[in-house]
């Protein structure tokens, strides 16, 4: 599996073929989209909506959007944040990790998470955090199985949704 930054055009836009792949990946996760409320209609996710959501992420210099490919096919996307907006929070964050619904339960999510952890470890970071929507037991179970521990509960910064905050210490590789 290859984990690489999303390619951007000269105007920092996502090339149309990549945006088509990303839109299909987002749309494949209807259950999560309905839960998150990130898109107005989880049954009709459009390329321009995905482009706008990712443009907001990419406008922050501390954010990285990584694409996960296996056998040439986009199987996942992960959004990372090198520094949290709260200066009291020393850890980098995983803002989103999504695996194409048709590729789930094949270890891609675990491999993507491990790849992100290794990137942070290589950058000298010693822990990583993330937030899981409180009403997402599958997401919480996934992260806990990877060694993340719930350290608190708070609303998310964007929409005020209740979340569990998890953290994992990154030991030596």
Phi and psi in radians as a Rosetta constraint file:
Dihedral C 1 N 2 CA 2 C 2 CIRCULARHARMONIC -1.928 0.35
Dihedral N 2 CA 2 C 2 N 3 CIRCULARHARMONIC 2.295 0.35
Dihedral C 2 N 3 CA 3 C 3 CIRCULARHARMONIC -2.060 0.35
Dihedral N 3 CA 3 C 3 N 4 CIRCULARHARMONIC 1.984 0.35
Dihedral C 3 N 4 CA 4 C 4 CIRCULARHARMONIC -2.493 0.35
Dihedral N 4 CA 4 C 4 N 5 CIRCULARHARMONIC 2.659 0.35
Dihedral C 4 N 5 CA 5 C 5 CIRCULARHARMONIC -1.021 0.35
Dihedral N 5 CA 5 C 5 N 6 CIRCULARHARMONIC 2.540 0.35
Dihedral C 5 N 6 CA 6 C 6 CIRCULARHARMONIC -1.055 0.35
Dihedral N 6 CA 6 C 6 N 7 CIRCULARHARMONIC 2.315 0.35
Dihedral C 6 N 7 CA 7 C 7 CIRCULARHARMONIC -1.267 0.35
Dihedral N 7 CA 7 C 7 N 8 CIRCULARHARMONIC 2.498 0.35
Dihedral C 7 N 8 CA 8 C 8 CIRCULARHARMONIC -2.161 0.35
Dihedral N 8 CA 8 C 8 N 9 CIRCULARHARMONIC 2.523 0.35
Dihedral C 8 N 9 CA 9 C 9 CIRCULARHARMONIC -1.348 0.35
Dihedral N 9 CA 9 C 9 N 10 CIRCULARHARMONIC -3.124 0.35
Dihedral C 9 N 10 CA 10 C 10 CIRCULARHARMONIC -1.053 0.35
Dihedral N 10 CA 10 C 10 N 11 CIRCULARHARMONIC -0.500 0.35
Dihedral C 10 N 11 CA 11 C 11 CIRCULARHARMONIC -1.669 0.35
Dihedral N 11 CA 11 C 11 N 12 CIRCULARHARMONIC 0.322 0.35
Dihedral C 11 N 12 CA 12 C 12 CIRCULARHARMONIC 1.090 0.35
Dihedral N 12 CA 12 C 12 N 13 CIRCULARHARMONIC 0.497 0.35
Dihedral C 12 N 13 CA 13 C 13 CIRCULARHARMONIC -1.712 0.35
Dihedral N 13 CA 13 C 13 N 14 CIRCULARHARMONIC 2.748 0.35
Dihedral C 13 N 14 CA 14 C 14 CIRCULARHARMONIC -1.475 0.35
Dihedral N 14 CA 14 C 14 N 15 CIRCULARHARMONIC 2.216 0.35
Dihedral C 14 N 15 CA 15 C 15 CIRCULARHARMONIC -0.977 0.35
Dihedral N 15 CA 15 C 15 N 16 CIRCULARHARMONIC 2.504 0.35
Dihedral C 15 N 16 CA 16 C 16 CIRCULARHARMONIC -0.912 0.35
Dihedral N 16 CA 16 C 16 N 17 CIRCULARHARMONIC -0.779 0.35
Dihedral C 16 N 17 CA 17 C 17 CIRCULARHARMONIC -1.087 0.35
Dihedral N 17 CA 17 C 17 N 18 CIRCULARHARMONIC -0.667 0.35
Dihedral C 17 N 18 CA 18 C 18 CIRCULARHARMONIC -1.218 0.35
Dihedral N 18 CA 18 C 18 N 19 CIRCULARHARMONIC -0.704 0.35
Dihedral C 18 N 19 CA 19 C 19 CIRCULARHARMONIC -1.103 0.35
Dihedral N 19 CA 19 C 19 N 20 CIRCULARHARMONIC -0.636 0.35
Dihedral C 19 N 20 CA 20 C 20 CIRCULARHARMONIC -1.100 0.35
Dihedral N 20 CA 20 C 20 N 21 CIRCULARHARMONIC -0.770 0.35
Dihedral C 20 N 21 CA 21 C 21 CIRCULARHARMONIC -1.095 0.35
Dihedral N 21 CA 21 C 21 N 22 CIRCULARHARMONIC -0.781 0.35
Dihedral C 21 N 22 CA 22 C 22 CIRCULARHARMONIC -1.117 0.35
Dihedral N 22 CA 22 C 22 N 23 CIRCULARHARMONIC -0.694 0.35
Dihedral C 22 N 23 CA 23 C 23 CIRCULARHARMONIC -1.096 0.35
Dihedral N 23 CA 23 C 23 N 24 CIRCULARHARMONIC -0.741 0.35
Dihedral C 23 N 24 CA 24 C 24 CIRCULARHARMONIC -1.099 0.35
Dihedral N 24 CA 24 C 24 N 25 CIRCULARHARMONIC -0.712 0.35
Dihedral C 24 N 25 CA 25 C 25 CIRCULARHARMONIC -1.113 0.35
Dihedral N 25 CA 25 C 25 N 26 CIRCULARHARMONIC -0.857 0.35
Dihedral C 25 N 26 CA 26 C 26 CIRCULARHARMONIC -1.027 0.35
Dihedral N 26 CA 26 C 26 N 27 CIRCULARHARMONIC -0.799 0.35
Dihedral C 26 N 27 CA 27 C 27 CIRCULARHARMONIC -1.150 0.35
Dihedral N 27 CA 27 C 27 N 28 CIRCULARHARMONIC -0.494 0.35
Dihedral C 27 N 28 CA 28 C 28 CIRCULARHARMONIC -1.178 0.35
Dihedral N 28 CA 28 C 28 N 29 CIRCULARHARMONIC -0.335 0.35
Dihedral C 28 N 29 CA 29 C 29 CIRCULARHARMONIC -1.774 0.35
Dihedral N 29 CA 29 C 29 N 30 CIRCULARHARMONIC 0.972 0.35
Dihedral C 29 N 30 CA 30 C 30 CIRCULARHARMONIC -1.004 0.35
Dihedral N 30 CA 30 C 30 N 31 CIRCULARHARMONIC -0.742 0.35
Dihedral C 30 N 31 CA 31 C 31 CIRCULARHARMONIC -1.053 0.35
Dihedral N 31 CA 31 C 31 N 32 CIRCULARHARMONIC -0.795 0.35
Dihedral C 31 N 32 CA 32 C 32 CIRCULARHARMONIC -1.149 0.35
Dihedral N 32 CA 32 C 32 N 33 CIRCULARHARMONIC -0.742 0.35
Dihedral C 32 N 33 CA 33 C 33 CIRCULARHARMONIC -1.084 0.35
Dihedral N 33 CA 33 C 33 N 34 CIRCULARHARMONIC -0.690 0.35
Dihedral C 33 N 34 CA 34 C 34 CIRCULARHARMONIC -1.131 0.35
Dihedral N 34 CA 34 C 34 N 35 CIRCULARHARMONIC -0.682 0.35
Dihedral C 34 N 35 CA 35 C 35 CIRCULARHARMONIC -1.195 0.35
Dihedral N 35 CA 35 C 35 N 36 CIRCULARHARMONIC -0.778 0.35
Dihedral C 35 N 36 CA 36 C 36 CIRCULARHARMONIC -1.320 0.35
Dihedral N 36 CA 36 C 36 N 37 CIRCULARHARMONIC -0.587 0.35
Dihedral C 36 N 37 CA 37 C 37 CIRCULARHARMONIC 1.276 0.35
Dihedral N 37 CA 37 C 37 N 38 CIRCULARHARMONIC 0.270 0.35
Dihedral C 37 N 38 CA 38 C 38 CIRCULARHARMONIC -1.204 0.35
Dihedral N 38 CA 38 C 38 N 39 CIRCULARHARMONIC -0.418 0.35
Dihedral C 38 N 39 CA 39 C 39 CIRCULARHARMONIC -2.164 0.35
Dihedral N 39 CA 39 C 39 N 40 CIRCULARHARMONIC 2.503 0.35
Dihedral C 39 N 40 CA 40 C 40 CIRCULARHARMONIC -1.040 0.35
Dihedral N 40 CA 40 C 40 N 41 CIRCULARHARMONIC -0.646 0.35
Dihedral C 40 N 41 CA 41 C 41 CIRCULARHARMONIC -2.320 0.35
Dihedral N 41 CA 41 C 41 N 42 CIRCULARHARMONIC 1.834 0.35
Dihedral C 41 N 42 CA 42 C 42 CIRCULARHARMONIC -1.131 0.35
Dihedral N 42 CA 42 C 42 N 43 CIRCULARHARMONIC -0.201 0.35
Dihedral C 42 N 43 CA 43 C 43 CIRCULARHARMONIC -1.644 0.35
Dihedral N 43 CA 43 C 43 N 44 CIRCULARHARMONIC -0.017 0.35
Dihedral C 43 N 44 CA 44 C 44 CIRCULARHARMONIC -2.544 0.35
Dihedral N 44 CA 44 C 44 N 45 CIRCULARHARMONIC 1.217 0.35
Dihedral C 44 N 45 CA 45 C 45 CIRCULARHARMONIC -1.579 0.35
Dihedral N 45 CA 45 C 45 N 46 CIRCULARHARMONIC 2.186 0.35
Dihedral C 45 N 46 CA 46 C 46 CIRCULARHARMONIC -1.886 0.35
Dihedral N 46 CA 46 C 46 N 47 CIRCULARHARMONIC 2.639 0.35
Dihedral C 46 N 47 CA 47 C 47 CIRCULARHARMONIC -0.932 0.35
Dihedral N 47 CA 47 C 47 N 48 CIRCULARHARMONIC -0.708 0.35
Dihedral C 47 N 48 CA 48 C 48 CIRCULARHARMONIC -1.144 0.35
Dihedral N 48 CA 48 C 48 N 49 CIRCULARHARMONIC -0.515 0.35
Dihedral C 48 N 49 CA 49 C 49 CIRCULARHARMONIC -1.241 0.35
Dihedral N 49 CA 49 C 49 N 50 CIRCULARHARMONIC -0.749 0.35
Dihedral C 49 N 50 CA 50 C 50 CIRCULARHARMONIC -1.141 0.35
Dihedral N 50 CA 50 C 50 N 51 CIRCULARHARMONIC -0.746 0.35
Dihedral C 50 N 51 CA 51 C 51 CIRCULARHARMONIC -1.052 0.35
Dihedral N 51 CA 51 C 51 N 52 CIRCULARHARMONIC -0.751 0.35
Dihedral C 51 N 52 CA 52 C 52 CIRCULARHARMONIC -1.143 0.35
Dihedral N 52 CA 52 C 52 N 53 CIRCULARHARMONIC -0.753 0.35
Dihedral C 52 N 53 CA 53 C 53 CIRCULARHARMONIC -1.085 0.35
Dihedral N 53 CA 53 C 53 N 54 CIRCULARHARMONIC -0.760 0.35
Dihedral C 53 N 54 CA 54 C 54 CIRCULARHARMONIC -1.308 0.35
Dihedral N 54 CA 54 C 54 N 55 CIRCULARHARMONIC -0.536 0.35
Dihedral C 54 N 55 CA 55 C 55 CIRCULARHARMONIC -1.107 0.35
Dihedral N 55 CA 55 C 55 N 56 CIRCULARHARMONIC -0.689 0.35
Dihedral C 55 N 56 CA 56 C 56 CIRCULARHARMONIC -1.059 0.35
Dihedral N 56 CA 56 C 56 N 57 CIRCULARHARMONIC -0.747 0.35
Dihedral C 56 N 57 CA 57 C 57 CIRCULARHARMONIC -1.124 0.35
Dihedral N 57 CA 57 C 57 N 58 CIRCULARHARMONIC -0.844 0.35
Dihedral C 57 N 58 CA 58 C 58 CIRCULARHARMONIC -1.239 0.35
Dihedral N 58 CA 58 C 58 N 59 CIRCULARHARMONIC -0.250 0.35
Dihedral C 58 N 59 CA 59 C 59 CIRCULARHARMONIC -1.213 0.35
Dihedral N 59 CA 59 C 59 N 60 CIRCULARHARMONIC -0.341 0.35
Dihedral C 59 N 60 CA 60 C 60 CIRCULARHARMONIC -1.580 0.35
Dihedral N 60 CA 60 C 60 N 61 CIRCULARHARMONIC 2.124 0.35
Dihedral C 60 N 61 CA 61 C 61 CIRCULARHARMONIC -1.144 0.35
Dihedral N 61 CA 61 C 61 N 62 CIRCULARHARMONIC -0.300 0.35
Dihedral C 61 N 62 CA 62 C 62 CIRCULARHARMONIC -1.550 0.35
Dihedral N 62 CA 62 C 62 N 63 CIRCULARHARMONIC -0.027 0.35
Dihedral C 62 N 63 CA 63 C 63 CIRCULARHARMONIC -1.737 0.35
Dihedral N 63 CA 63 C 63 N 64 CIRCULARHARMONIC 2.453 0.35
Dihedral C 63 N 64 CA 64 C 64 CIRCULARHARMONIC -2.257 0.35
Dihedral N 64 CA 64 C 64 N 65 CIRCULARHARMONIC 2.293 0.35
Dihedral C 64 N 65 CA 65 C 65 CIRCULARHARMONIC -1.863 0.35
Dihedral N 65 CA 65 C 65 N 66 CIRCULARHARMONIC 2.073 0.35
Dihedral C 65 N 66 CA 66 C 66 CIRCULARHARMONIC -1.968 0.35
Dihedral N 66 CA 66 C 66 N 67 CIRCULARHARMONIC 2.407 0.35
Dihedral C 66 N 67 CA 67 C 67 CIRCULARHARMONIC -1.793 0.35
Dihedral N 67 CA 67 C 67 N 68 CIRCULARHARMONIC 2.399 0.35
Dihedral C 67 N 68 CA 68 C 68 CIRCULARHARMONIC -1.869 0.35
Dihedral N 68 CA 68 C 68 N 69 CIRCULARHARMONIC 2.143 0.35
Dihedral C 68 N 69 CA 69 C 69 CIRCULARHARMONIC -2.121 0.35
Dihedral N 69 CA 69 C 69 N 70 CIRCULARHARMONIC 2.438 0.35
Dihedral C 69 N 70 CA 70 C 70 CIRCULARHARMONIC -2.319 0.35
Dihedral N 70 CA 70 C 70 N 71 CIRCULARHARMONIC 2.238 0.35
Dihedral C 70 N 71 CA 71 C 71 CIRCULARHARMONIC 0.922 0.35
Dihedral N 71 CA 71 C 71 N 72 CIRCULARHARMONIC 0.669 0.35
Dihedral C 71 N 72 CA 72 C 72 CIRCULARHARMONIC 1.401 0.35
Dihedral N 72 CA 72 C 72 N 73 CIRCULARHARMONIC -0.058 0.35
Dihedral C 72 N 73 CA 73 C 73 CIRCULARHARMONIC -1.851 0.35
Dihedral N 73 CA 73 C 73 N 74 CIRCULARHARMONIC 2.433 0.35
Dihedral C 73 N 74 CA 74 C 74 CIRCULARHARMONIC -1.251 0.35
Dihedral N 74 CA 74 C 74 N 75 CIRCULARHARMONIC 2.071 0.35
Dihedral C 74 N 75 CA 75 C 75 CIRCULARHARMONIC -1.952 0.35
Dihedral N 75 CA 75 C 75 N 76 CIRCULARHARMONIC -0.262 0.35
Dihedral C 75 N 76 CA 76 C 76 CIRCULARHARMONIC -2.915 0.35
Dihedral N 76 CA 76 C 76 N 77 CIRCULARHARMONIC 2.914 0.35
Dihedral C 76 N 77 CA 77 C 77 CIRCULARHARMONIC -2.454 0.35
Dihedral N 77 CA 77 C 77 N 78 CIRCULARHARMONIC 2.534 0.35
Dihedral C 77 N 78 CA 78 C 78 CIRCULARHARMONIC -2.434 0.35
Dihedral N 78 CA 78 C 78 N 79 CIRCULARHARMONIC 2.418 0.35
Dihedral C 78 N 79 CA 79 C 79 CIRCULARHARMONIC -1.995 0.35
Dihedral N 79 CA 79 C 79 N 80 CIRCULARHARMONIC 2.190 0.35
Dihedral C 79 N 80 CA 80 C 80 CIRCULARHARMONIC -2.066 0.35
Dihedral N 80 CA 80 C 80 N 81 CIRCULARHARMONIC 2.723 0.35
Dihedral C 80 N 81 CA 81 C 81 CIRCULARHARMONIC -2.261 0.35
Dihedral N 81 CA 81 C 81 N 82 CIRCULARHARMONIC 1.999 0.35
Dihedral C 81 N 82 CA 82 C 82 CIRCULARHARMONIC -1.161 0.35
Dihedral N 82 CA 82 C 82 N 83 CIRCULARHARMONIC -0.609 0.35
Dihedral C 82 N 83 CA 83 C 83 CIRCULARHARMONIC -2.383 0.35
Dihedral N 83 CA 83 C 83 N 84 CIRCULARHARMONIC 2.311 0.35
Dihedral C 83 N 84 CA 84 C 84 CIRCULARHARMONIC -1.318 0.35
Dihedral N 84 CA 84 C 84 N 85 CIRCULARHARMONIC 2.569 0.35
Dihedral C 84 N 85 CA 85 C 85 CIRCULARHARMONIC -1.053 0.35
Dihedral N 85 CA 85 C 85 N 86 CIRCULARHARMONIC -0.429 0.35
Dihedral C 85 N 86 CA 86 C 86 CIRCULARHARMONIC -1.393 0.35
Dihedral N 86 CA 86 C 86 N 87 CIRCULARHARMONIC 1.983 0.35
Dihedral C 86 N 87 CA 87 C 87 CIRCULARHARMONIC -1.095 0.35
Dihedral N 87 CA 87 C 87 N 88 CIRCULARHARMONIC -0.309 0.35
Dihedral C 87 N 88 CA 88 C 88 CIRCULARHARMONIC -1.377 0.35
Dihedral N 88 CA 88 C 88 N 89 CIRCULARHARMONIC -0.164 0.35
Dihedral C 88 N 89 CA 89 C 89 CIRCULARHARMONIC -1.713 0.35
Dihedral N 89 CA 89 C 89 N 90 CIRCULARHARMONIC 1.921 0.35
Dihedral C 89 N 90 CA 90 C 90 CIRCULARHARMONIC -1.471 0.35
Dihedral N 90 CA 90 C 90 N 91 CIRCULARHARMONIC -0.186 0.35
Dihedral C 90 N 91 CA 91 C 91 CIRCULARHARMONIC -1.645 0.35
Dihedral N 91 CA 91 C 91 N 92 CIRCULARHARMONIC 2.631 0.35
Dihedral C 91 N 92 CA 92 C 92 CIRCULARHARMONIC -1.260 0.35
Dihedral N 92 CA 92 C 92 N 93 CIRCULARHARMONIC 2.860 0.35
Dihedral C 92 N 93 CA 93 C 93 CIRCULARHARMONIC -2.243 0.35
Dihedral N 93 CA 93 C 93 N 94 CIRCULARHARMONIC 2.639 0.35
Dihedral C 93 N 94 CA 94 C 94 CIRCULARHARMONIC -1.745 0.35
Dihedral N 94 CA 94 C 94 N 95 CIRCULARHARMONIC 2.014 0.35
Dihedral C 94 N 95 CA 95 C 95 CIRCULARHARMONIC -1.498 0.35
Dihedral N 95 CA 95 C 95 N 96 CIRCULARHARMONIC -0.532 0.35
Dihedral C 95 N 96 CA 96 C 96 CIRCULARHARMONIC -2.786 0.35
Dihedral N 96 CA 96 C 96 N 97 CIRCULARHARMONIC 2.399 0.35
Dihedral C 96 N 97 CA 97 C 97 CIRCULARHARMONIC -2.388 0.35
Dihedral N 97 CA 97 C 97 N 98 CIRCULARHARMONIC 2.056 0.35
Dihedral C 97 N 98 CA 98 C 98 CIRCULARHARMONIC -2.294 0.35
Dihedral N 98 CA 98 C 98 N 99 CIRCULARHARMONIC 2.273 0.35
Dihedral C 98 N 99 CA 99 C 99 CIRCULARHARMONIC -1.905 0.35
Dihedral N 99 CA 99 C 99 N 100 CIRCULARHARMONIC 2.423 0.35
Dihedral C 99 N 100 CA 100 C 100 CIRCULARHARMONIC -0.916 0.35
Dihedral N 100 CA 100 C 100 N 101 CIRCULARHARMONIC 2.318 0.35
Dihedral C 100 N 101 CA 101 C 101 CIRCULARHARMONIC -0.983 0.35
Dihedral N 101 CA 101 C 101 N 102 CIRCULARHARMONIC -0.602 0.35
Dihedral C 101 N 102 CA 102 C 102 CIRCULARHARMONIC -1.294 0.35
Dihedral N 102 CA 102 C 102 N 103 CIRCULARHARMONIC -0.188 0.35
Dihedral C 102 N 103 CA 103 C 103 CIRCULARHARMONIC -1.973 0.35
Dihedral N 103 CA 103 C 103 N 104 CIRCULARHARMONIC 0.102 0.35
Dihedral C 103 N 104 CA 104 C 104 CIRCULARHARMONIC -1.258 0.35
Dihedral N 104 CA 104 C 104 N 105 CIRCULARHARMONIC 2.774 0.35
Dihedral C 104 N 105 CA 105 C 105 CIRCULARHARMONIC 1.208 0.35
Dihedral N 105 CA 105 C 105 N 106 CIRCULARHARMONIC 0.459 0.35
Dihedral C 105 N 106 CA 106 C 106 CIRCULARHARMONIC -2.117 0.35
Dihedral N 106 CA 106 C 106 N 107 CIRCULARHARMONIC 0.163 0.35
Dihedral C 106 N 107 CA 107 C 107 CIRCULARHARMONIC 1.567 0.35
Dihedral N 107 CA 107 C 107 N 108 CIRCULARHARMONIC 0.009 0.35
Dihedral C 107 N 108 CA 108 C 108 CIRCULARHARMONIC -1.139 0.35
Dihedral N 108 CA 108 C 108 N 109 CIRCULARHARMONIC -0.747 0.35
Dihedral C 108 N 109 CA 109 C 109 CIRCULARHARMONIC -1.025 0.35
Dihedral N 109 CA 109 C 109 N 110 CIRCULARHARMONIC -0.783 0.35
Dihedral C 109 N 110 CA 110 C 110 CIRCULARHARMONIC -1.084 0.35
Dihedral N 110 CA 110 C 110 N 111 CIRCULARHARMONIC -0.786 0.35
Dihedral C 110 N 111 CA 111 C 111 CIRCULARHARMONIC -1.170 0.35
Dihedral N 111 CA 111 C 111 N 112 CIRCULARHARMONIC -0.636 0.35
Dihedral C 111 N 112 CA 112 C 112 CIRCULARHARMONIC -1.131 0.35
Dihedral N 112 CA 112 C 112 N 113 CIRCULARHARMONIC -0.847 0.35
Dihedral C 112 N 113 CA 113 C 113 CIRCULARHARMONIC -1.026 0.35
Dihedral N 113 CA 113 C 113 N 114 CIRCULARHARMONIC -0.769 0.35
Dihedral C 113 N 114 CA 114 C 114 CIRCULARHARMONIC -1.103 0.35
Dihedral N 114 CA 114 C 114 N 115 CIRCULARHARMONIC -0.668 0.35
Dihedral C 114 N 115 CA 115 C 115 CIRCULARHARMONIC -1.113 0.35
Dihedral N 115 CA 115 C 115 N 116 CIRCULARHARMONIC -0.718 0.35
Dihedral C 115 N 116 CA 116 C 116 CIRCULARHARMONIC -1.152 0.35
Dihedral N 116 CA 116 C 116 N 117 CIRCULARHARMONIC -0.775 0.35
Dihedral C 116 N 117 CA 117 C 117 CIRCULARHARMONIC -1.019 0.35
Dihedral N 117 CA 117 C 117 N 118 CIRCULARHARMONIC -0.742 0.35
Dihedral C 117 N 118 CA 118 C 118 CIRCULARHARMONIC -1.131 0.35
Dihedral N 118 CA 118 C 118 N 119 CIRCULARHARMONIC -0.674 0.35
Dihedral C 118 N 119 CA 119 C 119 CIRCULARHARMONIC -1.081 0.35
Dihedral N 119 CA 119 C 119 N 120 CIRCULARHARMONIC -0.780 0.35
Dihedral C 119 N 120 CA 120 C 120 CIRCULARHARMONIC -1.160 0.35
Dihedral N 120 CA 120 C 120 N 121 CIRCULARHARMONIC -0.732 0.35
Dihedral C 120 N 121 CA 121 C 121 CIRCULARHARMONIC -1.047 0.35
Dihedral N 121 CA 121 C 121 N 122 CIRCULARHARMONIC -0.787 0.35
Dihedral C 121 N 122 CA 122 C 122 CIRCULARHARMONIC -1.110 0.35
Dihedral N 122 CA 122 C 122 N 123 CIRCULARHARMONIC -0.458 0.35
Dihedral C 122 N 123 CA 123 C 123 CIRCULARHARMONIC -1.504 0.35
Dihedral N 123 CA 123 C 123 N 124 CIRCULARHARMONIC 0.104 0.35
Dihedral C 123 N 124 CA 124 C 124 CIRCULARHARMONIC 1.491 0.35
Dihedral N 124 CA 124 C 124 N 125 CIRCULARHARMONIC 0.221 0.35
Dihedral C 124 N 125 CA 125 C 125 CIRCULARHARMONIC -1.507 0.35
Dihedral N 125 CA 125 C 125 N 126 CIRCULARHARMONIC 2.558 0.35
Dihedral C 125 N 126 CA 126 C 126 CIRCULARHARMONIC -1.948 0.35
Dihedral N 126 CA 126 C 126 N 127 CIRCULARHARMONIC 0.012 0.35
Dihedral C 126 N 127 CA 127 C 127 CIRCULARHARMONIC -2.802 0.35
Dihedral N 127 CA 127 C 127 N 128 CIRCULARHARMONIC 2.892 0.35
Dihedral C 127 N 128 CA 128 C 128 CIRCULARHARMONIC -2.477 0.35
Dihedral N 128 CA 128 C 128 N 129 CIRCULARHARMONIC 2.582 0.35
Dihedral C 128 N 129 CA 129 C 129 CIRCULARHARMONIC -2.163 0.35
Dihedral N 129 CA 129 C 129 N 130 CIRCULARHARMONIC 2.862 0.35
Dihedral C 129 N 130 CA 130 C 130 CIRCULARHARMONIC -2.796 0.35
Dihedral N 130 CA 130 C 130 N 131 CIRCULARHARMONIC 2.927 0.35
Dihedral C 130 N 131 CA 131 C 131 CIRCULARHARMONIC -2.173 0.35
Dihedral N 131 CA 131 C 131 N 132 CIRCULARHARMONIC 2.458 0.35
Dihedral C 131 N 132 CA 132 C 132 CIRCULARHARMONIC -2.119 0.35
Dihedral N 132 CA 132 C 132 N 133 CIRCULARHARMONIC 2.319 0.35
Dihedral C 132 N 133 CA 133 C 133 CIRCULARHARMONIC -0.978 0.35
Dihedral N 133 CA 133 C 133 N 134 CIRCULARHARMONIC 2.356 0.35
Dihedral C 133 N 134 CA 134 C 134 CIRCULARHARMONIC -0.982 0.35
Dihedral N 134 CA 134 C 134 N 135 CIRCULARHARMONIC -0.574 0.35
Dihedral C 134 N 135 CA 135 C 135 CIRCULARHARMONIC -1.660 0.35
Dihedral N 135 CA 135 C 135 N 136 CIRCULARHARMONIC 0.522 0.35
Dihedral C 135 N 136 CA 136 C 136 CIRCULARHARMONIC -2.118 0.35
Dihedral N 136 CA 136 C 136 N 137 CIRCULARHARMONIC 1.269 0.35
Dihedral C 136 N 137 CA 137 C 137 CIRCULARHARMONIC -1.092 0.35
Dihedral N 137 CA 137 C 137 N 138 CIRCULARHARMONIC -0.534 0.35
Dihedral C 137 N 138 CA 138 C 138 CIRCULARHARMONIC -1.138 0.35
Dihedral N 138 CA 138 C 138 N 139 CIRCULARHARMONIC -0.752 0.35
Dihedral C 138 N 139 CA 139 C 139 CIRCULARHARMONIC -1.117 0.35
Dihedral N 139 CA 139 C 139 N 140 CIRCULARHARMONIC -0.760 0.35
Dihedral C 139 N 140 CA 140 C 140 CIRCULARHARMONIC -1.090 0.35
Dihedral N 140 CA 140 C 140 N 141 CIRCULARHARMONIC -0.752 0.35
Dihedral C 140 N 141 CA 141 C 141 CIRCULARHARMONIC -1.108 0.35
Dihedral N 141 CA 141 C 141 N 142 CIRCULARHARMONIC -0.717 0.35
Dihedral C 141 N 142 CA 142 C 142 CIRCULARHARMONIC -1.014 0.35
Dihedral N 142 CA 142 C 142 N 143 CIRCULARHARMONIC -0.923 0.35
Dihedral C 142 N 143 CA 143 C 143 CIRCULARHARMONIC -1.173 0.35
Dihedral N 143 CA 143 C 143 N 144 CIRCULARHARMONIC -0.656 0.35
Dihedral C 143 N 144 CA 144 C 144 CIRCULARHARMONIC -1.135 0.35
Dihedral N 144 CA 144 C 144 N 145 CIRCULARHARMONIC -0.649 0.35
Dihedral C 144 N 145 CA 145 C 145 CIRCULARHARMONIC -1.122 0.35
Dihedral N 145 CA 145 C 145 N 146 CIRCULARHARMONIC -0.399 0.35
Dihedral C 145 N 146 CA 146 C 146 CIRCULARHARMONIC -1.591 0.35
Dihedral N 146 CA 146 C 146 N 147 CIRCULARHARMONIC 0.108 0.35
Dihedral C 146 N 147 CA 147 C 147 CIRCULARHARMONIC 1.680 0.35
Dihedral N 147 CA 147 C 147 N 148 CIRCULARHARMONIC 0.154 0.35
Dihedral C 147 N 148 CA 148 C 148 CIRCULARHARMONIC -1.444 0.35
Dihedral N 148 CA 148 C 148 N 149 CIRCULARHARMONIC 2.509 0.35
Dihedral C 148 N 149 CA 149 C 149 CIRCULARHARMONIC -2.069 0.35
Dihedral N 149 CA 149 C 149 N 150 CIRCULARHARMONIC 2.389 0.35
Dihedral C 149 N 150 CA 150 C 150 CIRCULARHARMONIC -1.214 0.35
Dihedral N 150 CA 150 C 150 N 151 CIRCULARHARMONIC 2.195 0.35
Dihedral C 150 N 151 CA 151 C 151 CIRCULARHARMONIC -2.011 0.35
Dihedral N 151 CA 151 C 151 N 152 CIRCULARHARMONIC -0.083 0.35
Dihedral C 151 N 152 CA 152 C 152 CIRCULARHARMONIC 3.059 0.35
Dihedral N 152 CA 152 C 152 N 153 CIRCULARHARMONIC 3.116 0.35
Dihedral C 152 N 153 CA 153 C 153 CIRCULARHARMONIC -2.404 0.35
Dihedral N 153 CA 153 C 153 N 154 CIRCULARHARMONIC 2.371 0.35
Dihedral C 153 N 154 CA 154 C 154 CIRCULARHARMONIC -2.884 0.35
Dihedral N 154 CA 154 C 154 N 155 CIRCULARHARMONIC 2.829 0.35
Dihedral C 154 N 155 CA 155 C 155 CIRCULARHARMONIC -1.257 0.35
Dihedral N 155 CA 155 C 155 N 156 CIRCULARHARMONIC 2.631 0.35
Dihedral C 155 N 156 CA 156 C 156 CIRCULARHARMONIC -1.244 0.35
Dihedral N 156 CA 156 C 156 N 157 CIRCULARHARMONIC 2.752 0.35
Dihedral C 156 N 157 CA 157 C 157 CIRCULARHARMONIC -1.306 0.35
Dihedral N 157 CA 157 C 157 N 158 CIRCULARHARMONIC -0.407 0.35
Dihedral C 157 N 158 CA 158 C 158 CIRCULARHARMONIC -1.517 0.35
Dihedral N 158 CA 158 C 158 N 159 CIRCULARHARMONIC -0.872 0.35
Dihedral C 158 N 159 CA 159 C 159 CIRCULARHARMONIC -2.120 0.35
Dihedral N 159 CA 159 C 159 N 160 CIRCULARHARMONIC 0.029 0.35
Dihedral C 159 N 160 CA 160 C 160 CIRCULARHARMONIC 1.256 0.35
Dihedral N 160 CA 160 C 160 N 161 CIRCULARHARMONIC 0.311 0.35
Dihedral C 160 N 161 CA 161 C 161 CIRCULARHARMONIC -1.268 0.35
Dihedral N 161 CA 161 C 161 N 162 CIRCULARHARMONIC 2.461 0.35
Dihedral C 161 N 162 CA 162 C 162 CIRCULARHARMONIC -1.165 0.35
Dihedral N 162 CA 162 C 162 N 163 CIRCULARHARMONIC 2.306 0.35
Dihedral C 162 N 163 CA 163 C 163 CIRCULARHARMONIC -2.370 0.35
Dihedral N 163 CA 163 C 163 N 164 CIRCULARHARMONIC 2.672 0.35
Dihedral C 163 N 164 CA 164 C 164 CIRCULARHARMONIC -1.651 0.35
Dihedral N 164 CA 164 C 164 N 165 CIRCULARHARMONIC 2.353 0.35
Dihedral C 164 N 165 CA 165 C 165 CIRCULARHARMONIC -1.748 0.35
Dihedral N 165 CA 165 C 165 N 166 CIRCULARHARMONIC 2.239 0.35
Dihedral C 165 N 166 CA 166 C 166 CIRCULARHARMONIC -2.072 0.35
Dihedral N 166 CA 166 C 166 N 167 CIRCULARHARMONIC 2.704 0.35
Dihedral C 166 N 167 CA 167 C 167 CIRCULARHARMONIC -2.488 0.35
Dihedral N 167 CA 167 C 167 N 168 CIRCULARHARMONIC 2.552 0.35
Dihedral C 167 N 168 CA 168 C 168 CIRCULARHARMONIC -2.353 0.35
Dihedral N 168 CA 168 C 168 N 169 CIRCULARHARMONIC 2.270 0.35
Dihedral C 168 N 169 CA 169 C 169 CIRCULARHARMONIC -1.349 0.35
Dihedral N 169 CA 169 C 169 N 170 CIRCULARHARMONIC 2.356 0.35
Dihedral C 169 N 170 CA 170 C 170 CIRCULARHARMONIC -1.733 0.35
Dihedral N 170 CA 170 C 170 N 171 CIRCULARHARMONIC 1.777 0.35
Dihedral C 170 N 171 CA 171 C 171 CIRCULARHARMONIC -1.254 0.35
Dihedral N 171 CA 171 C 171 N 172 CIRCULARHARMONIC 3.108 0.35
Dihedral C 171 N 172 CA 172 C 172 CIRCULARHARMONIC -1.094 0.35
Dihedral N 172 CA 172 C 172 N 173 CIRCULARHARMONIC 2.553 0.35
